[in-house]
């Protein structure tokens, strides 16, 4: 190889390197063109209340797309790559509920959550529609008491003669907590509320998740008996009522939860007709479990003075009437539980039944109608004594009538020796 050949070889190498460089640049440009991201398009989200325009605060739309989540509470405009997967979830605020999506081409099930779709290649709009949601709260003032609350919307009073006056019900946004306060009238004592969340406190915070009725249980309760007809007598056990032919109306007070048995005694010439509610029917005997004031009417004879029964309503006295015989109890969705502390046992008899059931050291029973009365009896072991009940039964007597209200519970205390627990 001679020296004169070197310049030609260097020129060929330079040409080859230039060709390779241009080829690599062309390949890199082509590769970059293949990875170009898709264009972003606009997705406008609007929160609406009913058919109206945006109502911030009624609900929030959480939009998840391209690895990010954005919360929209009014109106927002999002830039999302075409073809990206989008998921929109509506979260309702207190007092509102999700109703539907406005764009069926994006959300194929307009009333289902969440809504998922692939972002179209052009701008799109989607409205999240909410609706107001409220529930009714009905209060029942106990024997001669007043229930107030709900920022002044409830002010319900039961007078000494049993009449309800004032505002005893109102609508509130679903999910709110309504505060109630009970004020007993003179010579009345508040015992507890009908819902277990509040117990014996005079102030009750009611979580309103559905239509709800709340009763303030007072003692004593007042029972009034109206007698219609030319003859016949109505008596009670305990013996505080006695309405003869010369009597048209009589009344008496009873401790809360007392079981009162009314008996119609017809004369030789005038038969007994029937009771008005809450008793009802032609049977001469009616048993009432008294948890609030009540009025019962009884008619003797098939003609003459017409019967004027007292209608039972959601704002009337929650009195449970039962037949004075053994039989199956009511069927409902309420339950109660009993616990025992110390050496002893509790037995109970269910409403309408004659069989006594043992509860030791504790138990829970289901399937009761509200306001049914379960009769409890506490028996101490040898060398021990019964001390007291707590919650549902609030006294030191070994026997107690427990009303099944929502979810009721009671505890029996026993201890060794003869001294009561303080």
C-alpha positions as CSV (number, residue, x, y, z in Angstrom):
1,X,0.0,0.0,0.0
2,X,1.5,3.4,-1.0
3,X,1.3,6.6,0.8
4,X,-0.7,8.2,-2.0
5,X,-3.7,5.9,-1.2
6,X,-4.4,7.3,2.3
7,X,-6.3,10.5,1.3
8,X,-8.8,8.5,-0.7
9,X,-9.3,6.1,2.1
10,X,-10.0,8.9,4.6
11,X,-12.5,10.5,2.2
12,X,-14.4,7.2,1.8
13,X,-14.5,6.8,5.6
14,X,-15.9,10.3,6.1
15,X,-18.6,9.7,3.5
16,X,-19.6,6.4,5.2
17,X,-19.8,8.0,8.6
18,X,-21.9,10.8,7.2
19,X,-24.4,8.3,5.6
20,X,-24.6,6.4,8.9
21,X,-25.3,9.6,10.9
22,X,-28.0,10.7,8.6
23,X,-29.7,7.3,8.7
24,X,-29.7,7.3,12.6
25,X,-31.2,10.8,12.7
26,X,-34.0,9.6,10.3
27,X,-34.7,6.6,12.5
28,X,-34.7,8.7,15.7
29,X,-37.1,11.2,14.1
30,X,-39.4,8.4,13.0
31,X,-39.4,7.0,16.5
32,X,-40.2,10.3,18.1
33,X,-43.2,10.7,15.7
34,X,-44.5,7.3,16.9
35,X,-44.5,8.4,20.6
36,X,-46.3,11.7,20.2
37,X,-48.9,12.0,23.0
38,X,-52.6,12.2,22.0
39,X,-54.2,15.7,22.1
40,X,-56.0,16.8,25.2
41,X,-59.7,17.7,25.0
42,X,-62.0,19.5,27.4
43,X,-64.4,17.8,29.9
44,X,-66.7,20.2,31.6
45,X,-68.3,19.0,34.9
46,X,-71.2,20.8,36.4
47,X,-73.0,20.1,39.6
48,X,-76.8,20.9,39.4
49,X,-79.6,20.8,41.9
50,X,-82.8,19.4,40.3
51,X,-83.2,21.1,36.9
52,X,-81.5,24.3,38.1
53,X,-78.0,25.6,37.6
54,X,-75.0,24.7,39.7
55,X,-75.6,24.5,43.5
56,X,-72.2,24.3,45.2
57,X,-72.4,22.2,48.4
58,X,-75.1,19.8,47.4
59,X,-72.6,17.2,46.3
60,X,-69.1,16.8,45.0
61,X,-68.0,15.0,41.7
62,X,-64.7,13.2,42.0
63,X,-63.2,12.8,38.6
64,X,-60.4,10.3,38.2
65,X,-58.5,10.4,34.9
66,X,-54.9,10.1,33.7
67,X,-53.6,9.1,37.2
68,X,-55.1,12.2,38.8
69,X,-58.3,12.9,40.9
70,X,-60.1,16.2,40.9
71,X,-63.0,17.2,43.1
72,X,-65.6,19.4,41.5
73,X,-68.2,21.1,43.8
74,X,-69.6,23.6,41.3
75,X,-68.4,23.8,37.7
76,X,-64.9,22.9,36.5
77,X,-63.2,22.5,33.1
78,X,-60.7,19.6,32.9
79,X,-58.1,18.9,30.1
80,X,-58.0,15.2,29.6
81,X,-56.1,13.2,26.9
82,X,-58.5,11.7,24.2
83,X,-59.0,8.0,24.8
84,X,-58.1,8.1,28.5
85,X,-60.3,6.2,31.0
86,X,-62.4,8.5,33.1
87,X,-64.4,7.6,36.3
88,X,-66.7,10.1,37.9
89,X,-68.2,9.5,41.4
90,X,-70.8,11.7,43.1
91,X,-70.6,12.3,46.9
92,X,-73.8,13.8,48.3
93,X,-73.6,16.4,51.1
94,X,-75.9,16.3,54.2
95,X,-79.5,16.8,53.1
96,X,-78.9,15.8,49.4
97,X,-78.8,12.6,47.3
98,X,-77.4,11.8,43.9
99,X,-80.1,11.7,41.2
100,X,-78.7,11.1,37.8
101,X,-76.0,11.9,35.1
102,X,-77.1,14.3,32.3
103,X,-75.2,12.8,29.4
104,X,-76.3,9.2,28.4
105,X,-73.7,9.0,25.7
106,X,-71.0,9.1,28.4
107,X,-72.9,7.5,31.2
108,X,-75.0,4.6,29.8
109,X,-76.7,4.0,33.2
110,X,-77.8,7.6,34.1
111,X,-78.9,6.7,37.7
112,X,-76.1,4.4,38.6
113,X,-72.7,5.1,40.3
114,X,-69.9,5.5,39.4
115,X,-69.9,6.6,35.8
116,X,-67.0,5.3,33.7
117,X,-66.2,6.1,30.0
118,X,-63.4,6.5,27.6
119,X,-62.7,10.2,26.9
120,X,-64.0,11.1,23.4
121,X,-61.8,12.9,20.8
122,X,-63.8,16.1,21.1
123,X,-64.9,18.3,24.0
124,X,-67.7,16.9,26.2
125,X,-70.0,18.1,29.0
126,X,-71.4,16.1,31.9
127,X,-73.8,17.4,34.6
128,X,-74.1,15.7,38.0
129,X,-77.7,16.2,39.2
130,X,-78.6,16.1,42.9
131,X,-81.9,16.3,44.7
132,X,-82.9,17.6,48.2
133,X,-83.6,14.9,50.7
134,X,-85.4,15.3,54.0
135,X,-86.9,13.1,56.7
136,X,-89.8,13.7,59.1
137,X,-89.2,13.8,62.9
138,X,-92.3,13.3,65.0
139,X,-92.1,13.8,68.8
140,X,-94.6,12.6,71.4
141,X,-94.5,14.5,74.7
142,X,-95.0,12.2,77.6
143,X,-97.4,12.7,80.5
144,X,-97.5,16.5,81.1
145,X,-94.3,17.6,79.5
146,X,-92.8,19.7,76.7
147,X,-90.3,18.7,74.0
148,X,-88.5,21.5,72.2
149,X,-85.7,21.7,69.7
150,X,-84.8,21.6,66.1
151,X,-83.8,25.3,66.1
152,X,-87.3,26.2,67.2
153,X,-89.2,24.1,64.7
154,X,-90.4,21.7,67.4
155,X,-92.3,22.9,70.5
156,X,-94.7,20.2,71.6
157,X,-96.6,20.2,74.9
158,X,-98.8,17.6,76.4
159,X,-101.1,19.3,78.9
160,X,-102.4,17.8,82.2
161,X,-105.6,16.7,80.5
162,X,-103.7,14.7,77.9
163,X,-104.1,17.1,74.9
164,X,-101.1,17.8,72.6
165,X,-100.5,21.4,71.7
166,X,-97.9,23.1,69.5
167,X,-95.6,21.9,66.8
168,X,-94.9,18.1,67.3
169,X,-93.3,17.4,63.9
170,X,-91.0,18.9,61.3
171,X,-89.0,18.0,58.2
172,X,-85.2,18.1,58.4
173,X,-82.4,17.3,55.9
174,X,-81.5,13.7,55.9
175,X,-78.3,13.0,57.8
176,X,-78.6,15.9,60.2
177,X,-78.6,15.5,64.0
178,X,-81.6,17.2,65.7
179,X,-81.3,18.1,69.3
180,X,-84.4,17.7,71.5
181,X,-84.9,18.8,75.1
182,X,-87.7,17.6,77.5
183,X,-89.1,19.7,80.3
184,X,-91.4,17.9,82.8
185,X,-94.5,19.6,84.2
186,X,-94.7,20.0,88.0
187,X,-95.2,16.7,89.8
188,X,-94.0,14.8,86.7
189,X,-90.6,13.1,86.4
190,X,-88.7,12.3,83.2
191,X,-87.6,8.6,83.0
192,X,-86.0,8.2,79.5
193,X,-86.4,8.6,75.8
194,X,-87.9,5.9,73.5
195,X,-84.7,5.6,71.5
196,X,-81.7,3.9,73.1
197,X,-79.1,6.4,71.8
198,X,-80.4,9.0,74.3
199,X,-81.2,7.0,77.4
200,X,-82.0,9.0,80.5
201,X,-80.5,12.4,79.5
202,X,-83.0,15.2,79.2
203,X,-81.2,16.4,76.1
204,X,-81.4,14.0,73.2
205,X,-79.4,14.2,69.9
206,X,-81.5,12.3,67.3
207,X,-79.5,11.1,64.2
208,X,-82.1,11.6,61.4
209,X,-81.4,8.8,58.8
210,X,-85.1,8.0,58.2
211,X,-88.6,9.1,59.3
212,X,-88.4,8.9,63.1
213,X,-90.8,9.1,66.0
214,X,-89.3,9.9,69.5
215,X,-91.3,9.8,72.7
216,X,-90.3,11.2,76.1
217,X,-91.4,8.7,78.8
218,X,-92.6,10.4,81.9
219,X,-94.0,9.2,85.2
220,X,-96.7,9.1,86.5
221,X,-98.9,8.5,83.5
222,X,-102.6,9.4,83.3
223,X,-105.3,6.9,82.4
224,X,-108.9,8.2,81.6
225,X,-111.9,6.0,81.3
226,X,-115.1,7.2,79.6
227,X,-118.2,5.1,80.3
228,X,-121.2,5.1,77.9
229,X,-124.6,3.4,78.4
230,X,-127.5,3.3,80.8
231,X,-125.9,0.8,83.2
232,X,-122.7,-1.2,84.0
233,X,-119.5,-0.6,85.9
234,X,-115.8,-0.3,84.8
235,X,-113.1,-1.2,87.4
236,X,-109.3,-1.4,87.2
237,X,-106.5,-3.5,88.7
238,X,-104.6,-1.9,90.4
239,X,-107.8,-0.7,91.9
240,X,-107.7,3.1,91.3
241,X,-110.6,3.4,88.8
242,X,-114.2,2.6,89.5
243,X,-116.9,4.0,87.2
244,X,-120.5,3.0,88.0
245,X,-123.8,3.8,86.4
246,X,-123.7,7.3,87.8
247,X,-120.2,8.0,86.4
248,X,-119.4,9.2,82.9
249,X,-115.7,9.7,83.3
250,X,-113.0,8.8,85.8
251,X,-109.2,9.0,85.7
252,X,-106.1,8.1,87.8
253,X,-102.3,8.3,87.7
254,X,-100.1,5.2,87.5
255,X,-96.3,4.7,87.6
256,X,-94.7,4.5,84.1
257,X,-94.9,0.9,82.8
258,X,-97.7,-0.2,85.0
259,X,-99.9,-3.0,83.6
260,X,-103.5,-1.9,84.1
261,X,-106.4,-4.4,83.7
262,X,-109.8,-2.8,82.9
263,X,-112.9,-4.9,83.6
264,X,-116.4,-4.2,82.3
265,X,-119.1,-5.5,84.7
266,X,-122.5,-5.5,83.0
267,X,-125.7,-5.4,84.8
268,X,-128.4,-8.1,84.6
269,X,-130.3,-6.1,82.0
270,X,-127.6,-4.2,80.1
271,X,-124.8,-6.2,78.4
272,X,-121.4,-4.9,77.7
273,X,-121.0,-3.6,74.1
274,X,-117.3,-2.9,73.3
275,X,-114.2,-0.9,74.1
276,X,-112.8,1.9,72.1
277,X,-109.1,1.9,71.1
278,X,-106.5,1.3,72.3
279,X,-108.4,-1.7,73.8
280,X,-111.0,-2.5,71.2
281,X,-113.4,-5.5,70.9
282,X,-116.2,-6.9,72.9
283,X,-114.1,-8.9,75.5
284,X,-115.0,-7.6,79.0
285,X,-111.3,-7.5,80.0
286,X,-108.5,-5.4,78.5
287,X,-104.9,-5.1,79.7
288,X,-102.8,-2.0,79.0
289,X,-99.1,-1.5,79.4
290,X,-99.0,2.2,80.3
291,X,-96.1,4.3,78.9
292,X,-97.9,7.6,78.4
293,X,-101.3,9.2,79.0
294,X,-104.2,7.3,77.4
295,X,-108.0,7.5,77.2
296,X,-110.2,4.4,76.9
297,X,-114.0,4.3,76.3
298,X,-116.3,1.5,77.1
299,X,-120.0,1.2,76.0
300,X,-122.7,-0.9,77.7
301,X,-125.8,-1.9,75.7
302,X,-126.3,-2.3,71.9
303,X,-128.3,1.0,71.5
304,X,-128.5,4.4,73.0
305,X,-125.3,6.4,73.3
306,X,-122.9,5.8,70.4
307,X,-119.4,4.7,71.0
308,X,-116.7,7.4,70.5
309,X,-113.4,5.6,70.4
310,X,-110.1,7.4,70.8
311,X,-108.1,7.1,67.6
312,X,-104.5,6.0,67.8
313,X,-102.1,8.0,65.8
314,X,-98.3,8.6,65.7
315,X,-98.8,11.5,68.1
316,X,-101.0,9.7,70.6
317,X,-100.1,7.8,73.7
318,X,-97.9,4.7,73.0
319,X,-100.0,2.2,75.0
320,X,-99.7,-1.5,74.3
321,X,-103.0,-3.4,74.8
322,X,-103.1,-7.1,75.2
323,X,-105.7,-9.8,75.8
324,X,-106.0,-11.1,79.3
325,X,-104.9,-14.6,78.3
326,X,-101.9,-16.6,77.2
327,X,-101.1,-16.8,73.5
328,X,-98.5,-15.9,70.9
329,X,-97.0,-12.4,71.2
330,X,-96.7,-9.8,68.5
331,X,-94.1,-10.2,65.7
332,X,-91.8,-7.2,65.1
333,X,-88.2,-6.1,64.5
334,X,-87.3,-4.9,68.0
335,X,-85.0,-6.6,70.5
336,X,-83.8,-6.3,74.0
337,X,-80.8,-7.7,76.0
338,X,-80.3,-8.5,79.7
339,X,-77.0,-8.7,81.5
340,X,-76.3,-10.0,85.0
341,X,-73.6,-8.7,87.4
342,X,-72.9,-10.9,90.4
343,X,-74.4,-14.2,91.5
344,X,-78.0,-14.3,90.5
345,X,-80.3,-14.9,87.6
346,X,-83.1,-13.2,85.7
347,X,-86.2,-14.8,84.3
348,X,-88.7,-13.1,82.0
349,X,-92.1,-13.7,80.5
350,X,-92.7,-12.5,76.9
351,X,-95.9,-10.5,76.0
352,X,-98.9,-12.8,75.5
353,X,-97.0,-15.8,76.7
354,X,-97.2,-17.9,79.9
355,X,-93.8,-19.6,79.7
356,X,-91.0,-18.2,81.8
357,X,-87.5,-18.0,80.2
358,X,-84.2,-18.1,82.0
359,X,-81.5,-15.4,81.4
360,X,-78.2,-16.3,83.1
361,X,-75.6,-14.8,82.9
362,X,-77.0,-12.8,80.0
363,X,-79.3,-13.0,77.0
364,X,-80.8,-11.2,74.0
365,X,-84.2,-11.8,72.5
366,X,-85.6,-10.7,69.1
367,X,-88.9,-10.3,67.2
368,X,-90.9,-7.9,69.4
369,X,-93.3,-5.1,68.4
370,X,-92.5,-1.7,69.8
371,X,-93.9,-0.9,73.3
372,X,-94.4,-4.6,74.2
373,X,-93.9,-5.2,77.8
374,X,-91.4,-8.0,79.0
375,X,-91.9,-8.9,82.7
376,X,-88.6,-9.5,84.5
377,X,-87.9,-11.1,87.9
378,X,-84.4,-11.1,89.6
379,X,-83.5,-14.0,91.9
380,X,-80.3,-13.9,94.0
381,X,-78.1,-16.9,94.7
382,X,-77.7,-18.2,98.2
383,X,-75.8,-15.7,100.4
384,X,-76.4,-12.9,97.9
385,X,-79.1,-10.4,97.4
386,X,-80.5,-8.4,94.5
387,X,-79.4,-4.8,94.6
388,X,-80.9,-2.8,91.7
389,X,-81.6,-2.6,88.0
390,X,-80.0,-0.1,85.6
391,X,-81.2,1.5,82.4
392,X,-84.6,0.1,81.4
393,X,-85.7,-0.7,85.0
394,X,-84.8,2.1,87.4
395,X,-85.7,0.8,90.9
396,X,-84.6,-1.7,93.6
397,X,-87.6,-4.0,93.3
398,X,-86.8,-7.5,92.1
399,X,-89.7,-7.4,89.6
400,X,-89.7,-5.1,86.6
401,X,-91.7,-4.5,83.5
402,X,-89.4,-3.6,80.6
403,X,-90.9,-1.9,77.6
404,X,-89.2,-3.0,74.3
405,X,-88.5,0.3,72.6
406,X,-86.2,0.3,69.6
407,X,-83.3,-1.7,71.1
408,X,-83.8,-2.0,74.9
409,X,-81.4,-3.3,77.5
410,X,-81.3,-3.7,81.2
411,X,-78.7,-4.9,83.8
412,X,-79.4,-6.7,87.1
413,X,-76.9,-6.2,90.0
414,X,-76.4,-8.8,92.7
415,X,-73.9,-8.7,95.6
416,X,-73.0,-10.7,98.7
417,X,-74.5,-9.7,102.0
418,X,-77.4,-7.3,102.8
419,X,-76.1,-3.9,101.8
420,X,-77.2,-2.1,98.7
421,X,-74.7,-0.9,96.2
422,X,-74.4,2.9,96.2
